[in-house]
Amino acid sequence: MASMYIHIPYCERKCIYCDFFSVENHASMDRFLAALNDEIELYAIRYASAEPVETVFFGGGTPSLVSPSAIGKIMDQISGQFRLAPGAEVTMEANPGTVTPDSFRGYLDAGINRMSIGIQSFQRNELEFLGRIHTAEQGEQAVRDAFNAGFTNVSVDLIFSLPGQTRSRWMDTLQRALDLRPVHVSAYSLIVEEHTPLYTMVQKRLVTPISENIDATIYESTMDVLARNGYRHYEISNYALPGYECRHNLNYWNHSNYVSFGPSAHSFWRTSQTTARRWWNDRSIEKYCAGIETGAAMPGGEETIDRLQMIDEAIFLGMRCGRLDLERLRNEFDFSFPERQAELLRSFVKEGYLTFNKYVITLTPKGFMVCDALTEHLMQ
Ligand code: SF4
């Protein structure tokens, strides 16, 4: 099962916390779309016959800055060059400040069947602090418009643990999101990434990050509220009604093959049962376009992933999904935890962090809260 990712490197305005590659100047958009079209063709020569494409994801950046007709042309190119599986999941990220009822209908006609809407918050002061270009009301309207246009698979993205945020203010945002009945919720704890304006503000002590205690309290309440509303916690930051887990992300987390297009996009392809190659494009529209225009798809960088790295990644990704498949580790990588790790696991069970049998380790909500620390112990 293969996946495909398309990176649209444009935003209306950069949000202060974001370290994804995107630019505010859209002058290069036509040149970028032409290069993207060619890049898809270049990779098709090598990868199109390997596996059908089961999932496509338009991310960014802000894919909803690209018109429905241009998205339709990209979809035509993908289905013309690759084998798009019947029933493939095709996701697009949308910013509420860039969509209309008509554009949602256009994206549906273009072949998008899953809409992921970047709401982040329903609090005016938080949206302003983050540098978002939309209001809370536009966020709500975007979700309604997506459903009204005919999308049944609508996800919302939210961010919690903003500086100065209280649990009750976050609960208000979460409840307003749930009132819209999305089938999927991504709720991320704010991370202060290097090289962002937020990082500089924290360094200059203009902003104080929220305490670990409040972050933990908010996360615990989030898991609890979403579980009570029927959403399954299937990854550290992702929750879905039954059957609406994001298949694209599950493919990433299961080490499935994927090819990605656009500046900064990362690809991953197995070279054997236990090894893989990862490569990525430059974080520069100029370099990306110039490279493709020479007629060759030259990665900006690449690495070989050996068996031990694959095992580490499988443990890390499995734990983040709250479900580490021990049988897969044995069958795919001929790996079992040594006895000292088994002892550690038994102590984690006593502490209430997880349960395990010979096939699978399953995290409890308490375990999700310390997932990184548990994973570190297991990977030692
Ligand atoms: S709209 Fe999304 S991709 Fe663009 S800067 Fe904001 S968070 Fe980043």
Residues whose N, C-alpha, C, O or C-beta is under 5 A from the ligand:
A	BS01	SF4	C11 R13 K14 C15 C18 F20 G60 G61 T62
